[in-house]
Amino acid sequence: MPVEAQACLAALASAFSGSAFLPGAETPARNLQDTSYLPPQMPLAVVRPDTPEGVAEAVRICAQHGVAVVPQGGLTGLAGGAHPIAGAVMLSLERLQGIEDIDPAASTLTVRAGTPLEVIQRAADDAGFFIPLDLGARGSCQIGGNLGTNAGGNRVIRYGMAREMVLGLEYVLPDGTLVTSLNKMIKNNAGYDLKQLFIGSEGTLGVITRAVLRMQPRPGCVNAALCGVDDYADVVSLLGAARRGLGPMLSAFEVMWADYWYEATTTVGVRSPLTGQHRFYVLVEAQGLSDEIDGPRFQGWIEAQFESGLVSDAAISQSMGDVAAFWATRDACSEFGSRLGPHVAFDIGLSAARMDDFAVACRAQLAERVPDAMSVYYGHIGDGNLHLVARSRSAETQPMSQISAAVYETVRDFGGTISAEHGIGLLKKPYLSYSRNPQELALMRRLKAALDPQSILNPGKVFDMRDMA
Ligand SMILES: Cc1cc2nc3c(=O)[nH]c(=O)nc-3n(C[C@H](O)[C@H](O)[C@H](O)COP(=O)(O)OP(=O)(O)OC[C@H]3O[C@@H](n4cnc5c(N)ncnc54)[C@H](O)[C@@H]3O)c2cc1C
């Protein structure tokens, strides 16, 4: 082991006692990999501070010895951003938990970075408010990881991505400086909005320690419809009609292609709320204030879509149980890992109007390059975010790079983004230039070099400094 690494371990061991410091050989199994399913990697050590000052101290010690640091949250990330790096220290935020303040007048909640999202959602609900950020990994992911990835999820169409929910942020810079900026005001134009640099930078520029989140009023009612639509142009028209007719009530517009629907209702076995077969299945959700007023308004809107011919068939929710049953069709994808077999999952973004053209082109590319290829398409179409999973039915080991190249080259041809919400991490790093131009990439590199000249924080994630020289 290099002398500097040994000195770093000794300094960490004297600063952190008990389970707050674990040498590499004692790394808990969960810290050896994230949900990208890259092979497990033993780090130099794991540090688990329980205060923001402790996080700063850990980073400062590592920086003094030139040892890299990988911030780890709930480890549900799908791109490899929190995956260990050999010779680096894992900075686990799991003990930095707790809600510090709920301010009803400002509608804010101040929270420590290691707090699981679901705990935050419940605390807001108990206080009569609503945290709109929601994703399938809510029980395990942490708010620090959600902000580190600028997570999206199910209600972006109404409330925006994670960054739109943050008013204040505290973070540790790569040299160990703790910057506290726990602003609660919606309007604050006093200089640069620095927090935005750290949101979505996947732990490469700073380690988030606390955040002030903006809470929303708890919705008074939720209505949903699951619609069968037979032409993609009608899907796009329905999205426009939902935006105009439901206005700010529109909280989700999710589309599932027929290939997805087949796997969800047969392979996974979710009950279909519709009897007929369609080319597209659209889940429309609206959050309102009062069921007496907004329930009939929603019903009237969906009837108008029938009359105009955009919708061929629809099931309309009569209860929260129905809403949950509709969402079960969309959430079936979380079981693809165990039911469909090994596959590669994508979270691309492109113009909503061109998504079916993309699906056609992508299927063709996969058929050309991947033996016995299959792929299914679904996503948050109202947010311009399409998910797909692709695999070779016959290959013993999935040809990851052929599959990725076929999909990402098609994304590039369509002028889309290779990541709408999961981030770049390690898995998508080779394709970043498909979605960012040389000037954008050079600016990213300048920011990284300015804030982290030693490349202490999460080096080699998102981009390699040397590739961009
Ligand atoms: C079933 C399932 C469903 C999912 N659904 C969605 C979805 O709908 N939308 C979506 O966007 N994602 C989704 N994801 C992906 C994942 O849950 C999100 O990326 C989540 O935000 C990661 O949070 P985490 O705490 O697990 O972070 P980790 O996986 O631990 O880390 C992710 C990245 O953030 C960095 N990081 C972690 N903590 C900090 C911190 N305190 N400060 C700075 N950087 C930090 C890490 O270094 C890494 O680069 C899903 C994942 C699963 C398994």
The ligand as a MOL file (V3000), in Angstrom:
LIG
                    3D

  0  0  0     0  0            999 V3000
M  V30 BEGIN CTAB
M  V30 COUNTS 53 58 0 0 0
M  V30 BEGIN ATOM
M  V30 1 C -36.3160 0.3660 -8.2190 0
M  V30 2 C -35.6150 1.6370 -8.6230 0
M  V30 3 C -36.3570 2.6860 -9.1790 0
M  V30 4 C -35.7270 3.8780 -9.5430 0
M  V30 5 N -36.4890 4.8650 -10.0910 0
M  V30 6 C -35.9100 6.0380 -10.4140 0
M  V30 7 C -36.6900 7.1000 -10.9660 0
M  V30 8 O -37.8810 6.9850 -11.2000 0
M  V30 9 N -36.0590 8.2640 -11.2300 0
M  V30 10 C -34.7200 8.4450 -10.9900 0
M  V30 11 O -34.2010 9.5390 -11.2310 0
M  V30 12 N -33.9560 7.4390 -10.4960 0
M  V30 13 C -34.5050 6.2530 -10.2010 0
M  V30 14 N -33.7430 5.2380 -9.7050 0
M  V30 15 C -32.2850 5.4280 -9.5390 0
M  V30 16 C -31.8450 5.8490 -8.1090 0
M  V30 17 O -32.7720 5.4550 -7.1450 0
M  V30 18 C -31.6410 7.3600 -8.0520 0
M  V30 19 O -30.5510 7.6990 -8.8800 0
M  V30 20 C -31.3780 7.9100 -6.6420 0
M  V30 21 O -31.4870 9.3190 -6.6850 0
M  V30 22 C -30.0170 7.5130 -6.0670 0
M  V30 23 O -30.0030 7.8020 -4.6830 0
M  V30 24 P -29.0250 6.9940 -3.6970 0
M  V30 25 O -29.1250 7.6020 -2.3360 0
M  V30 26 O -29.2680 5.5470 -3.7670 0
M  V30 27 O -27.6090 7.3770 -4.3120 0
M  V30 28 P -26.2910 6.4680 -4.6210 0
M  V30 29 O -26.6250 5.3770 -5.5590 0
M  V30 30 O -25.6740 6.0910 -3.3280 0
M  V30 31 O -25.4040 7.5610 -5.3360 0
M  V30 32 C -25.7640 8.0860 -6.5880 0
M  V30 33 C -24.7680 9.1990 -6.9870 0
M  V30 34 O -24.9090 10.3010 -6.0920 0
M  V30 35 C -23.6690 10.5360 -5.3940 0
M  V30 36 N -24.0260 10.8620 -4.0100 0
M  V30 37 C -24.6270 10.0720 -3.0830 0
M  V30 38 N -24.7970 10.7530 -1.9440 0
M  V30 39 C -24.2800 12.0050 -2.1560 0
M  V30 40 C -24.1490 13.1720 -1.3540 0
M  V30 41 N -24.5670 13.2130 -0.0900 0
M  V30 42 N -23.5580 14.2560 -1.9040 0
M  V30 43 C -23.1220 14.2590 -3.1830 0
M  V30 44 N -23.2170 13.1790 -3.9850 0
M  V30 45 C -23.7990 12.0710 -3.4710 0
M  V30 46 C -22.8720 9.2560 -5.5340 0
M  V30 47 O -21.4800 9.4940 -5.4750 0
M  V30 48 C -23.3150 8.7720 -6.9030 0
M  V30 49 O -22.5940 9.4200 -7.9130 0
M  V30 50 C -34.3280 4.0210 -9.3520 0
M  V30 51 C -33.5840 2.9760 -8.8040 0
M  V30 52 C -34.2040 1.7940 -8.4490 0
M  V30 53 C -33.3660 0.6970 -7.8540 0
M  V30 END ATOM
M  V30 BEGIN BOND
M  V30 1 1 1 2
M  V30 2 1 2 3
M  V30 3 2 2 52
M  V30 4 2 3 4
M  V30 5 1 4 5
M  V30 6 1 4 50
M  V30 7 2 5 6
M  V30 8 1 6 7
M  V30 9 1 6 13
M  V30 10 2 7 8
M  V30 11 1 7 9
M  V30 12 1 9 10
M  V30 13 2 10 11
M  V30 14 1 10 12
M  V30 15 2 12 13
M  V30 16 1 13 14
M  V30 17 1 14 15
M  V30 18 1 14 50
M  V30 19 1 15 16
M  V30 20 1 16 17
M  V30 21 1 16 18
M  V30 22 1 18 19
M  V30 23 1 18 20
M  V30 24 1 20 21
M  V30 25 1 20 22
M  V30 26 1 22 23
M  V30 27 1 23 24
M  V30 28 2 24 25
M  V30 29 1 24 26
M  V30 30 1 24 27
M  V30 31 1 27 28
M  V30 32 2 28 29
M  V30 33 1 28 30
M  V30 34 1 28 31
M  V30 35 1 31 32
M  V30 36 1 32 33
M  V30 37 1 33 34
M  V30 38 1 33 48
M  V30 39 1 34 35
M  V30 40 1 35 36
M  V30 41 1 35 46
M  V30 42 1 36 37
M  V30 43 1 36 45
M  V30 44 2 37 38
M  V30 45 1 38 39
M  V30 46 1 39 40
M  V30 47 2 39 45
M  V30 48 1 40 41
M  V30 49 2 40 42
M  V30 50 1 42 43
M  V30 51 2 43 44
M  V30 52 1 44 45
M  V30 53 1 46 47
M  V30 54 1 46 48
M  V30 55 1 48 49
M  V30 56 2 50 51
M  V30 57 1 51 52
M  V30 58 1 52 53
M  V30 END BOND
M  V30 END CTAB
M  END
